[in-house]
Amino acid sequence: MDQHYHPLVFQRLSTLFNGRDWEALLVYLDGLSNAHFRTAGYLIGERLLPATDAATFWEVMRRLVLWNPKAFTVTIGKAAQQLLRKGTLSLSDSGFRQLAEALSTPERSIDRQKLLMLWLPTIDNPQVMEQLFNDFGIHEPRRRVEFLLRTDGLPSAFLLLRALCFDEHDKAFITDVCRQVRRRGDNLSFNLASLLRTYFDLPDIRGTFSLTLQPYELSRLDTDFKVFCRIITKV
């Protein structure tokens, strides 16, 4: 079983963090045994980074993810997930922009995807969610749909509707997406499926839906998040 704590490893890591000696940190990590390396990863993600300021967090994350993405992308991504929820980290931080730029190369696409799936559920603002897509180079609407289908919440539902508007003439594609939404089974997803069925006039989506929409309610659904939230949660 992996150990999450080792006093000597923690002491050495703390010294390196206090001295902001990141080059020495990489050298130290590179010399650890496999077991101690895993412990160091836990200590960095669970203890040391959450106690730092935002600028230090993003700088260390950028260095470690670039150095060893398999070991640190998810470990530190989860630490960032918690701090983004608390508001002690922000995607408007300059350090995040530097991270996004460093991960913008094609060979880093898997790391971007992992971080997107971790961080999208933490966002309560569709503009911030759209910024994250843009910063990570996810511009194509159907590519965004892939991520949004796996993300719960009102911002994700709103951006899913907006993304589908780019394919409004492909009823087969939108119908398939609507069915995937309905299969998620929760109330919001069921209401979203009903909304999509009405908004895009999908004749092949049958069933009894509690959410009914009047024609006048459709006009601002894809442009005004507050209107969208009011309509989709009215039942």
C-alpha positions in Angstrom: 0.0 0.0 0.0 1.3 3.4 -0.9 2.3 5.6 2.0 0.9 9.1 2.1 3.5 10.4 4.6 7.1 9.9 5.4 8.7 12.4 7.9 12.1 12.6 6.2 10.6 13.0 2.7 8.2 15.7 4.0 11.1 17.5 5.8 13.2 17.6 2.7 10.3 18.7 0.5 9.3 21.4 3.0 12.9 22.8 2.9 12.9 22.9 -0.9 9.4 24.6 -1.0 10.5 27.2 1.7 13.6 28.0 -0.4 11.6 28.0 -3.7 14.4 25.8 -5.1 12.5 24.1 -7.9 15.5 22.9 -9.8 16.7 21.1 -6.7 13.2 19.8 -6.2 13.3 18.0 -9.5 16.8 16.6 -8.8 15.5 15.3 -5.4 12.4 13.7 -6.8 14.4 12.1 -9.6 16.6 10.4 -7.0 13.9 8.8 -4.9 12.9 5.2 -4.9 9.5 4.4 -6.5 7.8 4.1 -3.1 9.2 7.4 -1.8 8.5 9.1 -5.1 4.8 8.2 -4.8 4.8 9.4 -1.2 6.4 12.7 -2.4 3.6 13.1 -4.9 1.0 12.7 -2.3 2.8 15.1 0.0 3.1 17.7 -2.7 -0.5 17.5 -3.8 -2.2 17.0 -0.5 0.0 19.0 2.0 2.5 21.4 0.4 0.8 22.9 -2.6 -2.5 23.6 -0.9 -0.6 25.7 1.7 1.1 27.9 -0.9 0.0 31.1 -2.5 -1.6 30.9 -6.0 1.5 32.1 -7.9 3.6 29.3 -6.3 1.0 26.7 -6.9 0.8 27.4 -10.6 4.6 27.6 -11.0 5.2 24.3 -9.3 2.4 22.6 -11.1 3.7 23.8 -14.5 7.2 22.6 -13.7 6.2 19.2 -12.4 3.6 18.5 -15.0 6.0 19.3 -17.8 8.7 17.2 -16.1 6.6 14.1 -15.3 3.0 14.4 -16.5 2.1 10.8 -15.7 3.0 11.3 -12.1 1.7 14.8 -11.5 -1.1 15.9 -13.9 -3.9 14.2 -12.0 -2.3 14.4 -8.6 -1.8 18.2 -8.7 -4.9 18.6 -10.9 -7.0 17.2 -8.0 -5.3 19.6 -5.6 -6.2 22.5 -7.9 -9.7 21.2 -8.2 -10.3 21.6 -4.5 -8.7 25.1 -4.4 -10.7 26.3 -7.4 -13.9 25.3 -5.6 -12.8 27.2 -2.5 -11.8 30.2 -4.6 -8.2 30.3 -3.5 -7.1 29.6 -7.1 -8.6 31.2 -10.2 -8.4 30.5 -13.9 -7.7 34.3 -14.3 -4.4 33.9 -12.4 -1.4 34.7 -14.6 0.2 31.5 -13.4 -2.7 29.5 -14.9 -2.2 31.3 -18.3 1.4 30.3 -18.2 0.5 26.7 -17.5 -2.1 26.7 -20.3 0.5 28.0 -22.7 3.0 25.4 -21.6 0.4 22.7 -22.3 -0.7 24.0 -25.7 1.5 21.7 -27.7 0.0 18.6 -29.5 1.9 16.2 -27.3 0.3 17.7 -24.2 -3.3 17.1 -25.4 -3.9 14.2 -23.0 -2.8 16.3 -20.0 -5.2 19.1 -21.1 -8.1 16.6 -21.4 -7.4 15.2 -17.9 -7.4 18.7 -16.4 -10.5 19.7 -18.3 -12.5 16.7 -16.9 -11.2 17.5 -13.4 -11.9 21.3 -13.5 -15.0 21.7 -15.6 -17.3 20.5 -12.7 -15.8 23.2 -10.4 -16.9 26.1 -12.6 -20.2 27.9 -11.8 -19.9 30.5 -14.6 -20.3 29.6 -18.3 -18.0 32.4 -19.3 -15.2 31.0 -17.2 -16.0 27.5 -18.5 -15.7 28.9 -22.1 -12.4 30.5 -21.2 -11.1 27.2 -20.0 -12.0 25.6 -23.3 -10.3 28.4 -25.2 -7.2 28.4 -23.0 -6.9 24.6 -23.6 -7.5 24.9 -27.3 -10.9 23.3 -27.4 -12.7 25.5 -30.0 -14.6 23.0 -32.2 -18.3 22.8 -30.9 -18.5 19.0 -31.3 -15.3 18.5 -29.4 -16.8 20.6 -26.6 -19.9 18.5 -26.6 -17.8 15.5 -25.8 -16.7 17.1 -22.5 -20.0 18.8 -21.7 -21.8 15.5 -21.9 -19.6 14.2 -19.1 -20.0 17.4 -16.9 -23.0 18.1 -14.7 -24.4 21.5 -13.7 -26.2 24.5 -15.2 -23.1 26.1 -16.9 -22.4 22.9 -18.7 -26.0 22.5 -19.8 -26.0 26.1 -21.1 -22.8 25.7 -23.1 -24.1 22.3 -24.4 -27.1 24.1 -25.9 -24.9 26.8 -27.4 -22.5 24.3 -28.9 -25.4 22.4 -30.5 -26.6 25.6 -32.1 -23.6 25.3 -34.4 -25.0 22.0 -35.7 -28.7 22.9 -35.6 -29.3 21.4 -39.1 -27.8 18.0 -38.2 -30.9 16.7 -36.4 -29.5 13.1 -36.2 -26.4 14.4 -34.2 -28.5 16.5 -31.9 -31.0 13.7 -31.4 -28.2 11.4 -30.4 -26.9 14.0 -27.9 -30.3 14.5 -26.5 -30.7 10.8 -25.9 -27.3 10.7 -24.1 -28.4 13.5 -21.9 -31.7 11.8 -21.0 -29.9 8.6 -20.1 -28.0 10.4 -17.3 -31.2 10.1 -15.4 -31.1 13.1 -13.0 -33.7 15.8 -13.0 -31.6 18.5 -14.6 -30.6 16.2 -17.4 -34.2 15.2 -18.0 -35.2 18.8 -18.2 -32.3 19.6 -20.5 -33.4 16.7 -22.8 -36.9 18.2 -22.9 -35.5 21.6 -23.6 -33.4 20.3 -26.5 -36.3 18.4 -27.9 -38.4 21.5 -28.1 -35.6 23.9 -29.0 -34.4 21.9 -32.0 -37.8 20.3 -32.8 -36.6 16.7 -32.5 -39.5 14.4 -33.6 -37.7 11.2 -32.7 -37.4 12.0 -29.0 -40.6 10.6 -27.5 -41.7 10.4 -23.9 -43.5 12.3 -21.2 -41.6 15.4 -20.0 -42.6 17.6 -17.1 -40.9 20.6 -18.5 -43.0 22.3 -21.1 -41.9 25.4 -23.0 -43.8 28.1 -24.7 -42.5 29.5 -28.0 -41.7 32.9 -26.4 -39.5 31.2 -23.9 -37.1 29.9 -26.6 -35.8 33.2 -27.9 -33.1 34.0 -25.4 -32.2 30.5 -24.1 -28.8 30.3 -25.9 -27.7 33.9 -25.1 -28.8 34.7 -21.6 -27.6 32.3 -18.8 -30.0 33.7 -16.2 -33.0 33.1 -18.6 -31.7 29.6 -19.3 -31.4 28.8 -15.6 -34.9 30.1 -14.8 -36.5 28.2 -17.6 -34.7 24.8 -17.1 -35.3 24.8 -13.4 -38.9 25.9 -13.4 -40.2 22.4 -12.7 
